[in-house]
Amino acid sequence: MEIKGVIFDLDGVLCSTDRFHFAAWQSLAQELHIPFTEADNRRMRGVSRMESLDILLKKAPRAFSPAEKQALAEKKNGRYRVLLAGLSPADLAADTRRALDDLRAMGLKLAVGSSSRNARCILGRLGLEDFFDAVADGTEIARSKPDPEVFLLAAKKLELPPARCLVVEDAFAGISAAVAGGFAAAGLGDARADPRARFHLASLGELAPLLAGVPAGR
C-alpha cells in the first residue's frame, strides 16, 4: 500500500492535554458531588464532549435535562480553555517536531483529525497553526469517533482516498474509526496494543523509519 498522507489525532498523539481535561472534569464533578477518577478520564479519550459528559453523569444521583447537559458541557469547556492558556510551544516534544519534519521531508501530506472543538486553539498554542496541510475537527462533524467522519473529512481536505492515508491514534475508539473508514492505522499509547493497527508505536519518532520503505507520493 502506498501511503501518501498521515492523519494525526491531536490529544495524546501530538501533545497531551489530559491534565487539563482531568482538572476541568474533576472540578465539575466536585461541584455536582460525583466521584471522578483518572480511570474515568481515560474512558473519555477519543470521544466527544457530550459523550464524555454522559460518562461523568452515569454516577450522578439524578437525571439531567438536555439543556442542563449543554450548560454543564459549556462550563467544563470554559474551565478547560482557561487551563489551555498555560499551553505553549514548549509543550511540543522535540522528538514530535522532528517526526513531523521527517514525514514532511518524505513528501507526505499531513493532517490533523480530532474530535475536539478546541483543536485549532491547541495547535495555535503549540505553534503548529500553519504546519499541517489540513485540519478537520469537532466544529465540522456531526458524529465523533468511533465514527470515521473526522478522518474522512481530513482525507477529503488532503485530496487523498482513505486507502492512501495512515491514521495515527492513541485511543481504541480512534482505531475503530480508522478501520471503519478504510484507513490503515498506527497505534500509539493505549492503542499500541490494538491488533487492528498496522504499526504499533512506542513513540511518534518510530513512524518515519517504519514508513521509509513505503513509497511516498505528493
Disulfide bonds with the S-S distance in Angstrom:
none
